[in-house]
């Protein structure tokens, strides 16, 4: 699994007819942070652990399209008191990974707990190691 860098598109542009519109479409006015990720391999799956502090379950968007795993997260924080001064805004999270054929894309699952997202990418049956018996004879 390799990290994938892809152009962000914006929904504001609609259809892209000219060269300048296509150039603008690769620039999104939303700022994203690349969340830290740990990837572990077991015999049956790859496990991706993503730190998404402040992101609740409803703020996570995970998609697989054309073999690319896309993770987006948006933290929502609003103080309960009346805001007198606000010097920062929370950024969204964005990360992409190119999936190999070894991943069974239909069985991918995810779980979020306390700002930590765990994505399980099961290995396809054909890529799991197996022992071949030798016949004598």
N, C-alpha and C positions, 0 to 999 in steps of 0.2 A: 504494500500500500504506500503510495507516494503522495506527498502533499501536492495539491494542484492549485495553481494560481490562475484564476479566470477573471475576465472583465466583468465588472458589475454593470448591470443595465438599470435604467430608471424607467419607471412606469409613466413618467411625465412626458416622455418624447413620443409615445405612440408608435406609428409606423416610421421607418427610417428610409427616406428617399434619397437624400443627397449625402455626399461624402462628409460634409460638416456635421450633419445630423448623426451619422454613424460614429463620428469621432466623439461627439458629445455624449452619446449613449454609453460609452465606456467610462464615463465619469459620473458617479453618483454623489449627490451633495450630502449624503449621510456618512458620517465617520464611523468606522468600525475598528475594534480592537481584535487582534488574533489571540484567542484564549489559549492558555497553556494546555498542552495535551500530553498524556502518557498513553502508550500503546503496548499492550501485553499480548503475547501469543500463547495459547494453550493448544492441546492436541485437537480440540474441536472448534476453536473460534479465535478471532482477534477481538480483544476488548479495548475500547477507546474510552479513556477517562478524561473528561473535559471540565475544567474549572470555569463555571459561569456564575460568579458571585452576584447576588441580587436578582437573578433570573428565576422566576417561578415557572411551574410546569406549563402554564398557558403562554409564556413568553418564548418558548423554545420551538424552533421550526427545523426539522430534520428531513431532508429529501435525498433520494437517490435518482439521478437522471443521467442517462448515457454513461453509466459507470462511474459517476462522480458523486461522492457523498458530500452534501452541503449541510453545514451546521450554522444556524443563525440563532441568536439570542438577544432579547431586549429586556434590560432591567428597568423596572418601574419603581420609582421611589417618589413619594409625595409626603412631605412632613405633615403631621396632623395640625400643626400650628400655622398661623398666618406667616408667609415668607416675607421677610423684610429686605433681604439681600440674597441673591443667588449668583454664585461665582463659577459654578460648574454644572454641566449636564452629564448625565450618565450616557456613556457610549454603548452602542450595540456591539455584539460579538459576531464574528464571521470567520469561518474556516472551511476549506474544501480539501478533499483527499480523493485521489484517483484509486478506484478499487480494481483489483485484479480479478481474473476469472475464478480464482480460488474461493471467492466469497459468494455464498448463496444469498443473493440480494433479496429474495422473497421472504427470507426468515430473519431479517435484521430486526432487532428489538432495542428499546431504549428505556432507561429509568432515570428519574431525577430525584435527588434527595439532598437537601441543605446546600443548594448551589453547585452540586457536583453531578454532572451528567455522565451516565455509563451507557455506552452503546456497544451491543454485542453483535459482532459480524460473524455468523456461523460459517464454517468452511463447507464448501460443496463436497459431496460424498467422493467425487473423483479425486479430490486433492488430499484427502485424509490418508495418512500412512497405513499400509496394510501389509501383513505378512503373507508371502506366497509359499505354499507347501510344495515340496519337491516330491515327485512320485518316483519310486524306484521301479525300474523295469523294463 
